[in-house]
Amino acid sequence: MEFLGTTQVASYCGTKKSCLFPDLAPTSTTKDTYQSYYLPGYRYLSSWRPSLLYKVVSVPPSSDEQFYPTGRPPTILPAARSTLHARYSTRDWHHANMVHLKGSEASRYRAGILNADSMRLVQNKDQLTYQMQDDSRINLGERISNIDFWRSELIYELECLLKEIQALETAKKRLECAANEMEGPLKIAVECLYHREKRKGIDLVHDDVEKNLIKEVDVFKDCQEILIKLAQKISQQLGINRDAQHALEQDLSDKNSAHFIDEKCFNLRNTSDSINFYHGVEKADGTVSVPSTWAKFSEDNIRYSQHARANSVKLREDAEVGLESTSEEMWNHFISTNLAFNNRIAEVADSKNKLQAQLAKV
């Protein structure tokens, strides 16, 4: 008895011998060796395996044909229905295993190289990120220092400008008050002229008193006009100062906002809360500002304020000079007018006394 899986020449796979059958006659008819039968899970191989055809002997019809139409019992084992050359050899099996092992090792080797490259890339990017964060932290520190410097300059200039505005407003009030106070002496001088027009006859003379009164009225009007013009100039300068104040306050507000933002960024860490990534944040708009124009903007605001303060100081000095000069001039005319009045009164009194003496003699 032969083992399972051998060729069809085994004794138990041959044609059943019986003395009842006549001798088999050769035939050239070609048929399949056996009828296809597949066990569950057995793979169908006819799609790639060549067809196996054999010359078989045809058996004449007999009474057993109803039981075995092909002349032999059906084969139920797949191993018994395949020829030897259709199977793989042990060498092929070992070769296939070796190919699979080498492929697995190559894949594992490439995966290891890829893993090492990935880890190296991660480490490089981590070091680069740390270096960039350190550089950004240094730049933010310098930026905060620059903002603190310009913010202190703006605060100092704003305080000086506010003091100058207050002093200029005080000077303006003094000028307006002095111009208003001149209305009284001016009215008195004009009233004196009106009352002296009531003189009669030869006494209606154009004397020194009238000349001094007319000159005093002109001086009062000129001084009043000078003070009013100075007050108007101060009003215009106050408008310029307020523009400079607004520019300084706006710039200072922007500096405070920038300082708050940069300080918050400076204190951020990788473990901070609410950290998100926003696409396109690295695309800065170059038309807004650069460090040079940023510093120049604050410097221009400070220079504008300093120029306004210098003009304010000059106007205050002019106001002081105007007040002193007009006061002195009005005082001098007041003295000269009073002196003329005294002389004229004495002269009129002397003439009156003489006339009374002559009248007494008559």
Contacts in CASP RR format, 6 or more apart in sequence:
PFRMAT RR
TARGET T0000
AUTHOR 0000-0000-0000
METHOD contacts of the structure
MODEL  1
MEFLGTTQVASYCGTKKSCLFPDLAPTSTTKDTYQSYYLPGYRYLSSWRP
SLLYKVVSVPPSSDEQFYPTGRPPTILPAARSTLHARYSTRDWHHANMVH
LKGSEASRYRAGILNADSMRLVQNKDQLTYQMQDDSRINLGERISNIDFW
RSELIYELECLLKEIQALETAKKRLECAANEMEGPLKIAVECLYHREKRK
GIDLVHDDVEKNLIKEVDVFKDCQEILIKLAQKISQQLGINRDAQHALEQ
DLSDKNSAHFIDEKCFNLRNTSDSINFYHGVEKADGTVSVPSTWAKFSED
NIRYSQHARANSVKLREDAEVGLESTSEEMWNHFISTNLAFNNRIAEVAD
SKNKLQAQLAKV
1 11 0 8 1.000
1 12 0 8 1.000
2 10 0 8 1.000
2 11 0 8 1.000
2 12 0 8 1.000
4 77 0 8 1.000
4 79 0 8 1.000
4 80 0 8 1.000
5 77 0 8 1.000
5 79 0 8 1.000
5 80 0 8 1.000
5 82 0 8 1.000
6 80 0 8 1.000
7 83 0 8 1.000
7 84 0 8 1.000
8 14 0 8 1.000
8 33 0 8 1.000
8 80 0 8 1.000
8 81 0 8 1.000
10 80 0 8 1.000
13 72 0 8 1.000
13 75 0 8 1.000
13 80 0 8 1.000
14 72 0 8 1.000
15 24 0 8 1.000
15 57 0 8 1.000
15 59 0 8 1.000
15 71 0 8 1.000
15 72 0 8 1.000
16 68 0 8 1.000
16 71 0 8 1.000
16 72 0 8 1.000
16 73 0 8 1.000
20 62 0 8 1.000
21 59 0 8 1.000
21 60 0 8 1.000
21 62 0 8 1.000
22 60 0 8 1.000
24 57 0 8 1.000
24 59 0 8 1.000
25 57 0 8 1.000
25 58 0 8 1.000
25 60 0 8 1.000
26 57 0 8 1.000
27 56 0 8 1.000
27 57 0 8 1.000
27 58 0 8 1.000
28 55 0 8 1.000
29 55 0 8 1.000
29 56 0 8 1.000
29 58 0 8 1.000
30 53 0 8 1.000
30 54 0 8 1.000
30 55 0 8 1.000
31 53 0 8 1.000
31 54 0 8 1.000
31 56 0 8 1.000
32 52 0 8 1.000
32 53 0 8 1.000
33 52 0 8 1.000
33 53 0 8 1.000
33 54 0 8 1.000
33 56 0 8 1.000
33 81 0 8 1.000
34 70 0 8 1.000
34 74 0 8 1.000
34 75 0 8 1.000
34 81 0 8 1.000
35 70 0 8 1.000
35 74 0 8 1.000
37 74 0 8 1.000
37 75 0 8 1.000
37 76 0 8 1.000
37 78 0 8 1.000
37 81 0 8 1.000
38 44 0 8 1.000
38 78 0 8 1.000
39 78 0 8 1.000
42 78 0 8 1.000
49 86 0 8 1.000
52 83 0 8 1.000
52 86 0 8 1.000
59 65 0 8 1.000
59 71 0 8 1.000
64 71 0 8 1.000
65 71 0 8 1.000
75 81 0 8 1.000
88 96 0 8 1.000
137 266 0 8 1.000
140 262 0 8 1.000
140 265 0 8 1.000
140 266 0 8 1.000
141 262 0 8 1.000
141 266 0 8 1.000
143 262 0 8 1.000
144 259 0 8 1.000
144 262 0 8 1.000
144 263 0 8 1.000
144 266 0 8 1.000
146 291 0 8 1.000
146 295 0 8 1.000
147 255 0 8 1.000
147 258 0 8 1.000
147 259 0 8 1.000
147 262 0 8 1.000
148 259 0 8 1.000
150 255 0 8 1.000
150 295 0 8 1.000
150 298 0 8 1.000
151 252 0 8 1.000
151 255 0 8 1.000
151 256 0 8 1.000
151 259 0 8 1.000
153 298 0 8 1.000
153 302 0 8 1.000
154 248 0 8 1.000
154 251 0 8 1.000
154 252 0 8 1.000
154 255 0 8 1.000
154 298 0 8 1.000
154 301 0 8 1.000
154 302 0 8 1.000
155 252 0 8 1.000
157 248 0 8 1.000
157 302 0 8 1.000
157 305 0 8 1.000
157 306 0 8 1.000
158 245 0 8 1.000
158 248 0 8 1.000
158 249 0 8 1.000
158 252 0 8 1.000
158 305 0 8 1.000
160 305 0 8 1.000
160 309 0 8 1.000
161 241 0 8 1.000
161 244 0 8 1.000
161 245 0 8 1.000
161 248 0 8 1.000
161 305 0 8 1.000
161 308 0 8 1.000
161 309 0 8 1.000
162 245 0 8 1.000
164 241 0 8 1.000
164 308 0 8 1.000
164 309 0 8 1.000
164 312 0 8 1.000
164 313 0 8 1.000
165 238 0 8 1.000
165 241 0 8 1.000
165 242 0 8 1.000
165 245 0 8 1.000
165 312 0 8 1.000
167 312 0 8 1.000
167 316 0 8 1.000
168 234 0 8 1.000
168 237 0 8 1.000
168 238 0 8 1.000
168 241 0 8 1.000
168 312 0 8 1.000
168 315 0 8 1.000
168 316 0 8 1.000
169 238 0 8 1.000
171 234 0 8 1.000
171 315 0 8 1.000
171 316 0 8 1.000
171 319 0 8 1.000
171 320 0 8 1.000
172 231 0 8 1.000
172 234 0 8 1.000
172 235 0 8 1.000
172 238 0 8 1.000
172 319 0 8 1.000
174 319 0 8 1.000
174 323 0 8 1.000
175 227 0 8 1.000
175 228 0 8 1.000
175 230 0 8 1.000
175 231 0 8 1.000
175 234 0 8 1.000
175 319 0 8 1.000
175 323 0 8 1.000
176 227 0 8 1.000
176 228 0 8 1.000
176 231 0 8 1.000
178 227 0 8 1.000
178 323 0 8 1.000
178 326 0 8 1.000
178 327 0 8 1.000
179 224 0 8 1.000
179 227 0 8 1.000
179 228 0 8 1.000
179 231 0 8 1.000
182 220 0 8 1.000
182 223 0 8 1.000
182 224 0 8 1.000
182 227 0 8 1.000
182 330 0 8 1.000
183 224 0 8 1.000
185 216 0 8 1.000
185 220 0 8 1.000
185 330 0 8 1.000
185 334 0 8 1.000
186 217 0 8 1.000
186 220 0 8 1.000
186 221 0 8 1.000
186 224 0 8 1.000
189 213 0 8 1.000
189 216 0 8 1.000
189 217 0 8 1.000
189 220 0 8 1.000
189 337 0 8 1.000
190 217 0 8 1.000
192 213 0 8 1.000
193 210 0 8 1.000
193 213 0 8 1.000
193 214 0 8 1.000
193 217 0 8 1.000
196 209 0 8 1.000
196 210 0 8 1.000
196 213 0 8 1.000
197 204 0 8 1.000
199 205 0 8 1.000
207 340 0 8 1.000
207 344 0 8 1.000
208 340 0 8 1.000
208 343 0 8 1.000
208 344 0 8 1.000
209 337 0 8 1.000
209 340 0 8 1.000
209 341 0 8 1.000
209 344 0 8 1.000
211 340 0 8 1.000
212 333 0 8 1.000
212 336 0 8 1.000
212 337 0 8 1.000
212 340 0 8 1.000
213 337 0 8 1.000
215 333 0 8 1.000
216 330 0 8 1.000
216 333 0 8 1.000
216 334 0 8 1.000
216 337 0 8 1.000
219 329 0 8 1.000
219 330 0 8 1.000
219 333 0 8 1.000
220 330 0 8 1.000
223 326 0 8 1.000
223 329 0 8 1.000
223 330 0 8 1.000
226 322 0 8 1.000
226 326 0 8 1.000
227 322 0 8 1.000
227 323 0 8 1.000
227 326 0 8 1.000
230 315 0 8 1.000
230 318 0 8 1.000
230 319 0 8 1.000
230 322 0 8 1.000
233 315 0 8 1.000
233 318 0 8 1.000
234 315 0 8 1.000
234 319 0 8 1.000
237 308 0 8 1.000
237 311 0 8 1.000
237 312 0 8 1.000
237 315 0 8 1.000
240 308 0 8 1.000
240 311 0 8 1.000
241 308 0 8 1.000
241 309 0 8 1.000
241 312 0 8 1.000
243 308 0 8 1.000
244 301 0 8 1.000
244 304 0 8 1.000
244 305 0 8 1.000
244 308 0 8 1.000
245 305 0 8 1.000
247 301 0 8 1.000
247 304 0 8 1.000
247 305 0 8 1.000
248 301 0 8 1.000
248 302 0 8 1.000
248 305 0 8 1.000
251 297 0 8 1.000
251 298 0 8 1.000
251 301 0 8 1.000
255 298 0 8 1.000
268 275 0 8 1.000
289 297 0 8 1.000
END
